[in-house]
Amino acid sequence: MRAAANALEALSTLRLLDVEDLAGVAPADIEAGELDRLLERLAKLLAALADEVEHRWFRPAERPRQMVNVS
């Protein structure tokens, strides 16, 4: 199931993130490219996870079809 893989990868990324390092560095000293890449990666993973959940659990019900011509 791809949704589980996306959730696990996002969770692992967050768990491996060193928040103390980010919190202890002045905003001007943070390498914007690295932080941007991390946030972009998380955004993509979470968007893919949301799409998987939507397709799995919130699919519109199929409309009933008429099986016999009544004309």
Distance bins in CASP14 RR format, pairs under 12 A and 6 or more apart:
PFRMAT RR
TARGET T0000
AUTHOR 0000-0000-0000
RMODE 2
METHOD distances of the structure
MODEL  1
1 7 0 0 0 0 1 0 0 0 0 0 0
1 8 0 0 0 0 0 1 0 0 0 0 0
1 49 0 0 0 0 0 1 0 0 0 0 0
1 52 1 0 0 1 0 0 0 0 0 0 0
1 53 0 0 0 0 0 1 0 0 0 0 0
1 55 0 0 0 0 0 1 0 0 0 0 0
1 56 0 0 0 0 1 0 0 0 0 0 0
2 8 0 0 0 0 0 1 0 0 0 0 0
2 9 0 0 0 0 0 1 0 0 0 0 0
2 45 0 0 0 0 0 1 0 0 0 0 0
2 48 1 0 0 1 0 0 0 0 0 0 0
2 49 0 0 0 0 1 0 0 0 0 0 0
2 51 0 0 0 0 1 0 0 0 0 0 0
2 52 1 0 1 0 0 0 0 0 0 0 0
2 53 0 0 0 0 0 1 0 0 0 0 0
2 55 0 0 0 0 0 1 0 0 0 0 0
2 56 0 0 0 0 0 1 0 0 0 0 0
3 9 0 0 0 0 0 1 0 0 0 0 0
3 10 0 0 0 0 0 1 0 0 0 0 0
3 45 0 0 0 0 0 1 0 0 0 0 0
3 46 0 0 0 0 0 1 0 0 0 0 0
3 47 0 0 0 0 0 1 0 0 0 0 0
3 48 0 0 0 0 1 0 0 0 0 0 0
3 49 1 0 1 0 0 0 0 0 0 0 0
3 50 0 0 0 0 1 0 0 0 0 0 0
3 51 0 0 0 0 1 0 0 0 0 0 0
3 52 1 1 0 0 0 0 0 0 0 0 0
3 53 1 0 0 1 0 0 0 0 0 0 0
3 54 0 0 0 0 0 1 0 0 0 0 0
3 55 0 0 0 0 1 0 0 0 0 0 0
3 56 1 0 0 1 0 0 0 0 0 0 0
3 57 0 0 0 0 0 1 0 0 0 0 0
4 10 0 0 0 0 0 1 0 0 0 0 0
4 11 0 0 0 0 0 1 0 0 0 0 0
4 45 0 0 0 0 0 1 0 0 0 0 0
4 48 0 0 0 0 0 1 0 0 0 0 0
4 49 0 0 0 0 1 0 0 0 0 0 0
4 52 0 0 0 0 1 0 0 0 0 0 0
4 53 0 0 0 0 0 1 0 0 0 0 0
4 56 0 0 0 0 0 1 0 0 0 0 0
5 11 0 0 0 0 0 1 0 0 0 0 0
5 12 0 0 0 0 0 1 0 0 0 0 0
5 45 0 0 0 0 1 0 0 0 0 0 0
5 48 0 0 0 0 1 0 0 0 0 0 0
5 49 0 0 0 0 1 0 0 0 0 0 0
5 52 0 0 0 0 1 0 0 0 0 0 0
6 12 0 0 0 0 0 1 0 0 0 0 0
6 13 0 0 0 0 0 1 0 0 0 0 0
6 41 0 0 0 0 0 1 0 0 0 0 0
6 42 0 0 0 0 0 1 0 0 0 0 0
6 43 0 0 0 0 0 1 0 0 0 0 0
6 44 0 0 0 0 1 0 0 0 0 0 0
6 45 1 0 1 0 0 0 0 0 0 0 0
6 46 1 0 0 1 0 0 0 0 0 0 0
6 47 0 0 0 0 1 0 0 0 0 0 0
6 48 1 0 1 0 0 0 0 0 0 0 0
6 49 1 0 1 0 0 0 0 0 0 0 0
6 50 0 0 0 0 1 0 0 0 0 0 0
6 51 0 0 0 0 1 0 0 0 0 0 0
6 52 1 0 0 1 0 0 0 0 0 0 0
6 53 0 0 0 0 1 0 0 0 0 0 0
7 13 0 0 0 0 0 1 0 0 0 0 0
7 14 0 0 0 0 0 1 0 0 0 0 0
7 42 0 0 0 0 0 1 0 0 0 0 0
7 45 1 0 0 1 0 0 0 0 0 0 0
7 46 0 0 0 0 1 0 0 0 0 0 0
7 48 0 0 0 0 1 0 0 0 0 0 0
7 49 1 0 1 0 0 0 0 0 0 0 0
7 50 0 0 0 0 0 1 0 0 0 0 0
7 52 0 0 0 0 1 0 0 0 0 0 0
7 53 0 0 0 0 1 0 0 0 0 0 0
8 14 0 0 0 0 0 1 0 0 0 0 0
8 15 0 0 0 0 0 1 0 0 0 0 0
8 45 0 0 0 0 1 0 0 0 0 0 0
8 49 0 0 0 0 1 0 0 0 0 0 0
9 15 0 0 0 0 0 1 0 0 0 0 0
9 16 0 0 0 0 0 1 0 0 0 0 0
9 41 0 0 0 0 1 0 0 0 0 0 0
9 42 0 0 0 0 1 0 0 0 0 0 0
9 44 0 0 0 0 0 1 0 0 0 0 0
9 45 1 0 1 0 0 0 0 0 0 0 0
9 46 0 0 0 0 0 1 0 0 0 0 0
9 48 0 0 0 0 1 0 0 0 0 0 0
9 49 0 0 0 0 1 0 0 0 0 0 0
10 16 0 0 0 0 0 1 0 0 0 0 0
10 17 0 0 0 0 0 1 0 0 0 0 0
10 38 0 0 0 0 0 1 0 0 0 0 0
10 39 0 0 0 0 0 1 0 0 0 0 0
10 41 0 0 0 0 1 0 0 0 0 0 0
10 42 1 0 1 0 0 0 0 0 0 0 0
10 43 0 0 0 0 1 0 0 0 0 0 0
10 44 0 0 0 0 1 0 0 0 0 0 0
10 45 1 0 1 0 0 0 0 0 0 0 0
10 46 1 0 1 0 0 0 0 0 0 0 0
10 47 0 0 0 0 0 1 0 0 0 0 0
10 48 0 0 0 0 1 0 0 0 0 0 0
10 49 1 0 0 1 0 0 0 0 0 0 0
10 50 0 0 0 0 0 1 0 0 0 0 0
11 17 0 0 0 0 0 1 0 0 0 0 0
11 42 0 0 0 0 0 1 0 0 0 0 0
11 45 0 0 0 0 1 0 0 0 0 0 0
11 46 0 0 0 0 0 1 0 0 0 0 0
11 49 0 0 0 0 0 1 0 0 0 0 0
12 41 0 0 0 0 0 1 0 0 0 0 0
12 42 0 0 0 0 0 1 0 0 0 0 0
12 45 0 0 0 0 1 0 0 0 0 0 0
13 37 0 0 0 0 0 1 0 0 0 0 0
13 38 1 0 0 1 0 0 0 0 0 0 0
13 39 0 0 0 0 0 1 0 0 0 0 0
13 40 0 0 0 0 0 1 0 0 0 0 0
13 41 1 0 0 1 0 0 0 0 0 0 0
13 42 1 0 0 1 0 0 0 0 0 0 0
13 43 0 0 0 0 0 1 0 0 0 0 0
13 44 0 0 0 0 0 1 0 0 0 0 0
13 45 1 0 0 1 0 0 0 0 0 0 0
13 46 0 0 0 0 0 1 0 0 0 0 0
14 22 0 0 0 0 0 1 0 0 0 0 0
14 38 0 0 0 0 1 0 0 0 0 0 0
14 39 0 0 0 0 0 1 0 0 0 0 0
14 41 0 0 0 0 0 1 0 0 0 0 0
14 42 1 0 0 1 0 0 0 0 0 0 0
14 45 0 0 0 0 1 0 0 0 0 0 0
14 46 0 0 0 0 0 1 0 0 0 0 0
16 38 0 0 0 0 0 1 0 0 0 0 0
16 41 0 0 0 0 0 1 0 0 0 0 0
16 42 0 0 0 0 0 1 0 0 0 0 0
17 23 0 0 0 0 0 1 0 0 0 0 0
17 34 0 0 0 0 0 1 0 0 0 0 0
17 35 0 0 0 0 0 1 0 0 0 0 0
17 38 1 0 0 1 0 0 0 0 0 0 0
17 39 0 0 0 0 0 1 0 0 0 0 0
17 41 0 0 0 0 0 1 0 0 0 0 0
17 42 0 0 0 0 1 0 0 0 0 0 0
18 24 0 0 0 0 1 0 0 0 0 0 0
18 25 0 0 0 0 0 1 0 0 0 0 0
18 34 0 0 0 0 0 1 0 0 0 0 0
18 35 0 0 0 0 0 1 0 0 0 0 0
18 38 0 0 0 0 0 1 0 0 0 0 0
19 25 0 0 0 0 0 1 0 0 0 0 0
19 38 0 0 0 0 0 1 0 0 0 0 0
21 29 0 0 0 0 0 1 0 0 0 0 0
21 30 0 0 0 0 1 0 0 0 0 0 0
21 31 0 0 0 0 0 1 0 0 0 0 0
21 34 0 0 0 0 0 1 0 0 0 0 0
21 35 0 0 0 0 0 1 0 0 0 0 0
22 29 0 0 0 0 0 1 0 0 0 0 0
22 30 1 0 0 1 0 0 0 0 0 0 0
22 31 0 0 0 0 0 1 0 0 0 0 0
22 34 0 0 0 0 1 0 0 0 0 0 0
22 35 1 0 0 1 0 0 0 0 0 0 0
22 38 0 0 0 0 1 0 0 0 0 0 0
22 39 0 0 0 0 0 1 0 0 0 0 0
23 30 0 0 0 0 0 1 0 0 0 0 0
24 30 0 0 0 0 1 0 0 0 0 0 0
25 31 0 0 0 0 1 0 0 0 0 0 0
25 32 0 0 0 0 0 1 0 0 0 0 0
25 34 0 0 0 0 0 1 0 0 0 0 0
25 35 0 0 0 0 0 1 0 0 0 0 0
27 35 0 0 0 0 1 0 0 0 0 0 0
29 35 0 0 0 0 0 1 0 0 0 0 0
30 36 0 0 0 0 1 0 0 0 0 0 0
30 38 0 0 0 0 0 1 0 0 0 0 0
30 39 0 0 0 0 0 1 0 0 0 0 0
31 37 0 0 0 0 1 0 0 0 0 0 0
31 38 0 0 0 0 0 1 0 0 0 0 0
32 38 0 0 0 0 0 1 0 0 0 0 0
32 39 0 0 0 0 0 1 0 0 0 0 0
32 40 0 0 0 0 0 1 0 0 0 0 0
33 39 0 0 0 0 1 0 0 0 0 0 0
33 40 0 0 0 0 1 0 0 0 0 0 0
33 41 0 0 0 0 0 1 0 0 0 0 0
34 40 0 0 0 0 0 1 0 0 0 0 0
34 41 0 0 0 0 0 1 0 0 0 0 0
35 41 0 0 0 0 0 1 0 0 0 0 0
35 42 0 0 0 0 0 1 0 0 0 0 0
36 42 0 0 0 0 0 1 0 0 0 0 0
36 43 0 0 0 0 0 1 0 0 0 0 0
37 43 0 0 0 0 0 1 0 0 0 0 0
37 44 0 0 0 0 0 1 0 0 0 0 0
38 44 0 0 0 0 0 1 0 0 0 0 0
38 45 0 0 0 0 0 1 0 0 0 0 0
39 45 0 0 0 0 0 1 0 0 0 0 0
39 46 0 0 0 0 0 1 0 0 0 0 0
40 46 0 0 0 0 0 1 0 0 0 0 0
40 47 0 0 0 0 0 1 0 0 0 0 0
41 47 0 0 0 0 0 1 0 0 0 0 0
41 48 0 0 0 0 0 1 0 0 0 0 0
42 48 0 0 0 0 0 1 0 0 0 0 0
42 49 0 0 0 0 0 1 0 0 0 0 0
43 49 0 0 0 0 0 1 0 0 0 0 0
43 50 0 0 0 0 0 1 0 0 0 0 0
44 50 0 0 0 0 0 1 0 0 0 0 0
44 51 0 0 0 0 0 1 0 0 0 0 0
45 51 0 0 0 0 0 1 0 0 0 0 0
45 52 0 0 0 0 0 1 0 0 0 0 0
46 52 0 0 0 0 0 1 0 0 0 0 0
46 53 0 0 0 0 0 1 0 0 0 0 0
47 53 0 0 0 0 0 1 0 0 0 0 0
47 54 0 0 0 0 0 1 0 0 0 0 0
48 54 0 0 0 0 0 1 0 0 0 0 0
48 55 0 0 0 0 0 1 0 0 0 0 0
49 55 0 0 0 0 0 1 0 0 0 0 0
49 56 0 0 0 0 0 1 0 0 0 0 0
50 56 0 0 0 0 0 1 0 0 0 0 0
50 57 0 0 0 0 0 1 0 0 0 0 0
50 58 0 0 0 0 0 1 0 0 0 0 0
51 57 0 0 0 0 0 1 0 0 0 0 0
51 58 0 0 0 0 0 1 0 0 0 0 0
51 59 0 0 0 0 0 1 0 0 0 0 0
52 58 0 0 0 0 0 1 0 0 0 0 0
52 59 0 0 0 0 0 1 0 0 0 0 0
53 59 0 0 0 0 0 1 0 0 0 0 0
54 60 0 0 0 0 0 1 0 0 0 0 0
END
